[in-house]
């Protein structure tokens, strides 16, 4: 964008700086346009998903403090597409007077799983059995409380199944612990859950908070494949308890923006698995199935605008992620899927197709839980065709 174009833009609406150029930032652009808010993006490359659609894009390294400081000039607030900005840099921006939302004092609990577990334990949130570990002896000691197989997690840097290992014995644990590049580990019990749920909330600096319907997620190899909203068959009292837990966590951690609390649903109640303090894959359904999407409410929250209604606008919404498959060119298959089922909604991320890479998602809405199997058949068929798994 040229200086002349920027000068011609309205000056009474704020600029939101978004660090990270992935699909989450990309999906903030449409609600920003509707709200009259301008986004400024810090991306790694002009080809990044969000850089393709946000004109005011700066190319730079989010790990460089000087780059962050230059990027922040003129922004009303800084927020994030990912959680990988060094915590010290965020504190430095805050000390400069830059509104950083969520702030480093909150975001650190999404960046560091060990700190998250410790803080949630202090809050008496429901958690799996866990312990910090640094040696095979530590793992063996923990196995006396929670027998093998166990889960080992890197305290920092993991996402989409990366940095998570299931180990069956101390020998396998030793192999994981030998990863020198990992800053630390926690061990957790392997939870015998019935399904996985996600509680999405949004919270503003003034303390207003809203909760989205609890959704069911289907995970494979640590990657979200499907989301059903609201979670089918979830009792109202169970759903309200999960929402209240998520709102309490957001309040006590002073989260600003949207936060997803990933949950294990067990016969004895829910357990907190992970936190994400940014728009989250489990909330993508709301673009087509909620009154106010997570992306709009994130922008409203970080700007301290009144939050939008998080209620479902359809009785049932199904979202299926499109992971890269054998087809490298999606457009011809995309046209076929649109023609075959005009009621489906397609969201493409502008990414080069690579096997297993998230390149889009497909959404369908229905009139009630009895339509779940039909919605799944339709969305799964479209995704399979786009992947090249089927040709009819």
Secondary structure, DSSP 8 states (H G I E B T S, - for coil): --HHHHHHS-SSS-EEEEE--SHHHHHHHHHHHHHT-EEEEEES-TTSTGGGT-SSEEE--TT-HHHHHHHHTT-SEEEESSS-S-HHHHHHHHHTT--BSS-HHHHHHHHBHHHHHHHHHHTT--B--EEEE-SHHHHHHHTTTS-SSEEEEESBS--TTTTEEEESSHHHHHHHHT-TT---EEEEE----SEEEEEEEEE-TTS-EEE---EEEEEETTEEEEEEES-TT--HHHHHHHHHHHHHHHHHTT--EEEEEEEEEETTEEEEEEEESS--GGGTTHHHHBSS-HHHHHHHHHTT------SBSSSEEEEEEEE--S-S--HHHHHHHHHH-TT-EEEE------TT-EEEEEEEEESSGGGHHHHHHHHHHHHHHHHTS---
